[in-house]
Amino acid sequence: MPLRERQKVQEVLREELRVGRWRVAGFRAAGVSCGIKGKGEKDLALFVSDLPAVSSVVFTRNLVQAAPLIWAKERARLSGIRCIVVNSGNANACTGPEGIRSVSRVVGEVSRVTGIEVEKILPSSTGVIGVPLPAERLLRAVPRLVKALSEDGFEEAASAIMTTDAYPKLTRRVIRVGGEKITLLGVAKGAGMIAPNMGTMLAYVFTDARLTAGDLRRIHRRCVEETFNRIIVDGDTSTNDTAAVVANGASAARTLSGEDLRDFELCLRELMEELALKIVSDGEGATRVVRISVEGTSTDREAERVARSVGTSLLVKTAVFGADFNWGRIVAAAGRSGVRFDPEKMEVFFDGARVFGPGLVPDPAGAAKGKRVVKKKFYEVRVRVGKGKGQYHVYTSDLTLDYVKLNSEYTT
């Protein structure tokens, strides 16, 4: 990252620490229990902008899509969302026409109680696939949910959208434009079914910035590609993935354009990357995260294929879990990516220490450091396959015994 960008990010982080509260002007949130999960666990969340807003929404690339996504694509005005309603514990996926009707009923009730038009409400669900949504429970809870809305309600809402997450995921940024403050607040969930195809997750960003819907859409899509599309937990992609940004213009700052817009995009990307790292770090049972960086291919697309091949390799992920200094698995995974390169020129680095060099031979000088690196909670593996300009990176977590246990018992 260029020095100027690093300095801006550091300024943003310092401001975030000074502010220290989960608030953003013109937005309220709430989280309650509606009885899907049982035992009084929160499982229904609501996020509302008190002002008209512009928005950008990106959905899963999985061909099998959940009822909320089908409904939203047909009924919602995705560039003008003001309200997001989310249930956890039930994906409402593969539930047929009844699943769509349940979404319509819940959204209709949220519209009735809040006064927000139906087409400005975005529904989301997360949980077990193939189980009918208990719509009556959600409908009974909506009035209580709306009554609980508060500018300090984001932590409650973040807890209500969790499934196998170990903790609620929130992050916040503040920048200044023309002396006026702009706030961005991100909320996400996700722990399994994560792959670099916007892997299973819900991620929402709320900001009081003022910008056009077109600018927001372009910025958001670039940021999704550079953040959420680069995380891997298990290589699966969900039926319910949703990432949205809602901007209501409540800040006194001027409408963003030019350099202001670029600064906003930088801030949004940093916030989304932090959420992405929280998701991959909380991958079901995860204990370590590795950045897989690939360079030297002819194109970025080729580098991406190599990075994904390494990042999704079960042998690589289990070696990461065991702190096993097994660079051979990385070399093998890169070689089976389908990208043509000269293996004789391949190099592998662990946090900067070369452990495998040209000529298909290990580098003893870097082995000692490499064996220390693999014991860290976060480190980088860099794979160089030539002198081309292509480059790409992904973040992957280890594959642990807890992952197997959690997913073998998920519906029981």
Buried (B, 14 or more C-beta within 10 A) or exposed (E): EEEEBEEBBEBBBEBBEEBEEBBBBBBBBBBBBBBBBEEEBBBBBBBBBBEEBBBBBBBBEBEEBBBBBBBBEEBBBBBBBBBBBBBBBBBBBBBEEEBBBBBBBBBBBBBEBBEBEBBBBBBBBBBBBEBEBBBEBBBEBBEBBBEBBEBEBBBBBBBBBBBBBEEBBBBBBBBBBEEEBBBBBBBBBBBBBBBBBBBBBBBBBBBBBBBBBEBBBBBBEEBBBBBBBBBBBBBBBBBBBBBBBBBBBBBBBEEBEEEBBBBBBBBBBBBBBBBBBBBBBBBBBBBBBBBBBBBBBBBBEBBBBBBBBBBBBEBBBBBBBEBBBBBBBBBBBBBEBEBEBEEEBBBBBBBEBBBBBBEEEBBEEBBEBBBBBBEBEEBBBBBBBBEBEBBBBBBBBBBBEBBEEBBEEEEE
